[in-house]
Amino acid sequence: MDDTEISTLDFTTTEGASFGSEELINSEELPSNIRDLLSQAVTDIEAAILNLEQALESDLVKEPGWLMLAYLYLGANRLENFNSLNKRHEETFGKPIPVNSPMQEMQIDSDRVVFEMPNKIVCGSLPDITSVEEACASSKGAMLNFADVHGADTGGLKELVEFFEKLPHDQTKPVISGIERFITSLEKAANDSSGTQEMWNLLFEYSRFCDDIDTFDELAIKFAIRFSISPPSW
């Protein structure tokens, strides 16, 4: 794949449903039996949240349980609880909760310094790495928001690899928001017959950043088969 083809590669996100108070159902207009069902559903959700919270405090919940509780918080519009849970997840597992939802933008914690990633990642388009490093080292911390990223070219992918290499990988590392669909699209493009090593290099570096050695090893096997050369080392 040449530079022109990569530059037009579209990492388009699927449209998600929007949520807002203007779309909430007016329960007074519903039949009584439906109101009763909705009321019971709310009661069940609150009970599930309470049970998971209690189990979490007792150290009985493994990582998938954290994700379930996170979705329940988002569904109940309890964003303050979600943000608090997300911070605890970072401290415990070294990464934010991997929420993939139309409401994902709500995980952006206003206390952090947020750096918006460009709509299309090209040379010179990334945030200033020094500013990001300073925000990471501050008491607030930093967040990189990939929610609006829809494409990248070869030069942009190379710079993004270098960008991730320079980011702190310890407890001060930035939160990465909205990147899942970008990475999924990149994986699909990399596995295509015309995928390039630049794509694979970014996938390797992102796995390192996430401290995900299992994904890294899977990529290494596919890379070696694909290009008939030794993959990068961890």
C-alpha positions, 0 to 999 in steps of 0.5 A: 500500500503506498502513501496515497492509499494509506492517506485515504484509509478511513477509520470511520466510527460507527454512529452510536445512539445518542443519549440525553434528557430530551429522549427520556420516556415520560412514564406518565404516558405509559400504561400502568403495567409498563410503568411497573416493569420499568420500576422493577427494572430500576430496582433490579439495576440498583440491587445489582449495583449494590451487590457488585459494590459490596463484592468489590469492597470485599475483593471478590470481583475480578476484572470483568466484574469491574466492567459490568459495574462500569456499564451499570453506572453508565446506564444509570447515568451515575457518572461520578461513580463511574469516574471514581471506579475508573480511577480505582481500576487504573490504580489496580490494573494500570489501565482505564476500564475498557468501556466500548459504548456510545456513552464512552465520552462520559468517561473523560474526567474533567480533572485531567488535562485532555489532549484532543487527537486530530481527526486525521493523524498526519505529520505534525498533527499530534499534541506537543509531547512535552506538554503531554509529559508535563500534564502526566507528571502533574497532580491532575494527570493527562488524557488523550482523546481519540474519539474523533480520529477517523484516519491516518497516513504513513507519516502520521502512523510513524509519528504516533509510534514515536509518540507512544514510545515517549509517553510514560509507562508507569503510574503517571501514564495518560488515560487513553479514551475512545481509541478502541474503534481506531485500533480495531480499524487499524488491525483490520487494515494491517491484516489486509493483503496491502497492510504495511509494517507501519500499521503493525509497528503501531499495534506493537507499540500500543500493546506495550503501552497497555502492558498487554503481552498476550496481544503482543505475542499474538501480533508477533506470530502473525507478523512473522508469518506475514512478513517472513522476518523476526518480529519486534521484541517486547 
